[in-house]
Amino acid sequence: PYGGSTKPEAGFSMPGYGKQNVTFSQYNQIQTGMTYEQVVSIIGKHGEEMSQNRMEGVPGVMPSITTIMYQWVNENGSNMNAIFQNNALIQKAQFGLK
């Protein structure tokens, strides 16, 4: 159920009120490897940065790695989050999107 799920949670329904920042259709358009800017262009708004971590590289051996998690939340509580490493999507997850 993490990252790869392509269907809303079975047996759980979110109330249908409130503004929707992100939809299930948009979620399905987002693919691994996309940049944050590409994801924002699909959703139409910036996500809220939830966490950021930087692991320093070793010159000539390994580049530095910056990992950032963003979240988009709808007023009914349904949401999507996306994790990027060096600005490439490595994982996405959603809860209750319609």
Salt bridges, closest charged atoms under 4 A:
GLU56 OE2 - ARG54 NE 2.77
